[in-house]
Amino acid sequence: MSEERVTQLEGRLQEETQRLEKLYVAYRRLEEELQEKNAVIDVLEKEAIDKEIEREGLESLLGEKDSRIRDLEMDHAKARKRIQHLEPDLEKMEEMYSRESARLGRVFEVAEELDESLRVSQAELGARDEWYQSHMSLFEQLNEAIKNRFDMIERAVEAVKDQQEKQAAFKAQMENAHDMTSKDKIEDVGDGLEKLKVAELRAILSEQGMDAKGKKADLIDRIRSA
């Protein structure tokens, strides 16, 4: 083989070597780019998983919200029915309050009448004492003075008796009003005693002067047997 042929072959070998080196550099660059793209793909896949988890969490929250809304709507409907059920009892309580106010007004009127009677009696007694003190020195006859004194005492006794009778009448009216109040409360309650609280049942028994101890069922039986 001639030297010229050898030189040509060496030149071609060098060219092929350079071309392979370039191809290897290009291959390394493509491999690095592929690794970068794989890393980006891994990040995107992780973000996609996170988004899916977040979406499932949001769907769960939306489901819980819908369930809560349904529960609130049911509670609202129950509350409206409860209000409608309690409205008749409220009307009864208002009517009972009006009757109690009227009774108390009458009691106050009687009390004022008694106070006025007491003031009149006290005024008469005061006038008697003043008259006695101012005229005692002027009595010319002891018998006449004694007679006038006993007459005044008799009127004072009658005034005191009248006051006591009015006080007794007032006490009777108070007891009657109290009995009627307790009776009306029991009649207004009717078959709804089970709806009342234990404290309310005990208050009714206390107003009747009855034993207010025991369980709710015992209190109800005690009221109904009154």
C-alpha positions in Angstrom: 0.0 0.0 0.0 1.4 3.3 -1.0 2.1 6.1 1.5 -0.5 8.3 -0.3 -3.2 5.6 0.4 -2.1 5.4 4.0 -2.3 9.2 4.4 -5.8 9.2 2.9 -6.9 6.5 5.3 -5.5 8.3 8.3 -7.3 11.5 7.2 -10.6 9.6 6.9 -10.0 8.0 10.3 -9.4 11.4 11.8 -12.5 12.8 10.2 -14.6 9.8 11.4 -13.1 10.2 14.9 -14.1 13.8 15.0 -17.5 13.0 13.7 -18.0 10.3 16.4 -16.8 12.8 19.0 -19.4 15.3 17.8 -22.0 12.6 17.8 -21.1 11.6 21.4 -21.3 15.2 22.5 -24.7 15.6 20.9 -25.8 12.3 22.5 -24.7 13.5 25.9 -26.5 16.8 25.4 -29.7 14.9 24.4 -29.3 12.6 27.4 -29.0 15.6 29.7 -32.1 17.2 28.1 -34.0 13.9 28.5 -33.1 13.8 32.2 -34.2 17.3 32.7 -37.5 16.6 30.9 -38.0 13.4 33.1 -37.4 15.6 36.2 -40.0 18.1 34.9 -42.4 15.2 34.2 -41.8 13.8 37.8 -42.6 17.3 39.2 -45.7 17.6 37.1 -46.9 14.1 38.1 -46.4 15.0 41.7 -48.3 18.2 41.3 -51.1 16.3 39.5 -51.3 13.9 42.4 -51.4 16.8 44.9 -54.2 18.4 42.8 -56.1 15.2 42.8 -55.8 14.9 46.5 -56.9 18.5 46.9 -59.8 17.9 44.6 -60.9 14.9 46.6 -60.6 16.9 49.8 -62.8 19.7 48.3 -65.4 17.2 47.1 -65.4 15.8 50.7 -65.9 19.3 52.1 -68.6 20.0 49.6 -70.4 16.8 50.6 -70.1 17.7 54.3 -71.4 21.2 53.6 -74.4 19.8 51.7 -75.1 17.4 54.6 -74.8 20.2 57.1 -77.2 22.4 55.0 -79.7 19.5 55.0 -79.4 19.1 58.7 -79.9 22.8 59.3 -82.9 22.8 57.1 -84.4 19.9 59.0 -83.6 21.6 62.3 -85.3 24.8 61.0 -88.4 22.9 60.0 -88.5 21.2 63.4 -88.1 24.5 65.1 -91.0 26.0 63.1 -93.2 23.1 64.0 -92.2 23.4 67.7 -93.1 27.1 67.6 -96.5 26.4 66.0 -97.1 23.8 68.7 -96.2 26.2 71.5 -98.2 29.1 70.2 -101.5 27.9 71.8 -99.7 27.5 75.2 -98.4 31.0 74.8 -101.9 32.3 74.2 -103.1 30.5 77.3 -100.3 32.0 79.4 -101.1 35.5 78.1 -104.8 35.0 78.9 -103.9 33.7 82.4 -101.6 36.7 82.9 -104.4 39.1 82.0 -106.7 37.4 84.5 -104.0 37.6 87.2 -103.5 41.3 86.4 -107.2 42.0 86.8 -107.3 40.1 90.1 -104.3 41.9 91.4 -105.9 45.2 90.4 -109.0 44.3 92.4 -106.9 43.3 95.4 -105.1 46.6 95.3 -108.4 48.5 95.2 -109.6 46.6 98.2 -106.3 47.3 100.0 -106.7 51.0 99.2 -110.2 50.9 100.6 -109.0 49.4 103.8 -106.2 52.0 104.1 -108.8 54.7 103.7 -111.0 53.1 106.3 -108.0 52.9 108.6 -107.1 56.5 108.1 -110.7 57.5 108.9 -110.6 55.4 112.1 -107.3 56.9 113.1 -108.7 60.4 112.4 -111.7 59.7 114.6 -109.6 58.4 117.4 -107.3 61.4 117.1 -110.2 63.8 117.1 -111.6 62.0 120.2 -108.3 62.3 122.0 -107.9 66.0 121.0 -111.5 66.8 122.1 -111.0 65.0 125.4 -107.7 66.8 126.1 -109.0 70.2 125.1 -112.4 69.9 127.0 -111.4 67.9 130.0 -110.6 71.0 132.0 -114.0 72.5 131.1 -116.1 69.6 132.4 -118.4 71.0 135.1 -120.0 67.7 135.8 -118.0 64.5 136.3 -120.9 62.3 135.3 -121.4 64.1 131.9 -117.7 63.9 131.2 -117.6 60.2 132.0 -120.7 59.6 129.7 -119.1 61.5 126.8 -115.9 59.5 127.3 -117.7 56.2 127.2 -119.6 57.3 124.1 -116.4 58.1 122.3 -114.8 54.8 123.4 -117.9 52.9 122.1 -117.5 54.6 118.7 -113.8 53.9 118.7 -114.5 50.2 119.5 -117.1 50.1 116.7 -114.6 51.7 114.3 -111.9 49.1 115.3 -114.5 46.3 114.9 -115.4 47.7 111.5 -111.7 47.8 110.5 -111.2 44.2 111.7 -114.2 43.1 109.7 -112.8 44.8 106.6 -109.4 43.2 107.3 -111.1 39.8 107.6 -113.0 40.4 104.4 -109.8 41.5 102.7 -108.0 38.3 103.9 -110.9 36.2 102.7 -110.8 37.9 99.3 -107.0 37.3 99.1 -107.4 33.6 99.9 -110.2 33.3 97.4 -108.2 35.0 94.7 -105.2 32.8 95.6 -107.3 29.6 95.4 -108.9 30.8 92.1 -105.4 31.5 90.7 -104.0 28.1 91.7 -107.2 26.4 90.4 -107.0 28.3 87.1 -103.4 27.4 86.7 -104.2 23.8 87.2 -107.2 24.0 84.8 -105.1 25.8 82.2 -102.4 23.2 82.4 -105.0 20.3 81.7 -103.5 17.3 80.1 -100.3 19.2 79.3 -98.8 18.7 82.8 -96.1 16.4 81.2 -94.9 19.5 79.2 -94.2 21.5 82.4 -90.8 21.4 84.1 -90.4 20.0 87.6 -89.8 23.5 89.0 -93.1 24.7 87.6 -95.0 21.6 89.0 -93.5 22.2 92.4 -94.5 25.9 92.3 -98.1 24.8 91.6 -98.1 22.4 94.5 -96.5 25.0 96.8 -99.2 27.5 96.0 -101.8 24.8 97.0 -100.0 24.2 100.3 -99.2 20.6 99.2 -96.0 18.6 99.4 -93.7 19.7 96.5 -91.1 16.9 96.9 -90.7 13.8 94.7 -90.3 12.8 91.1 -92.1 14.5 88.2 -94.7 11.6 87.8 -95.5 11.9 91.5 -95.9 15.6 91.3 -98.3 15.3 88.3 -100.4 12.7 90.1 -100.5 14.9 93.2 -101.8 17.9 91.2 -104.4 15.9 89.4 -105.7 14.4 92.6 -106.0 17.8 94.2 
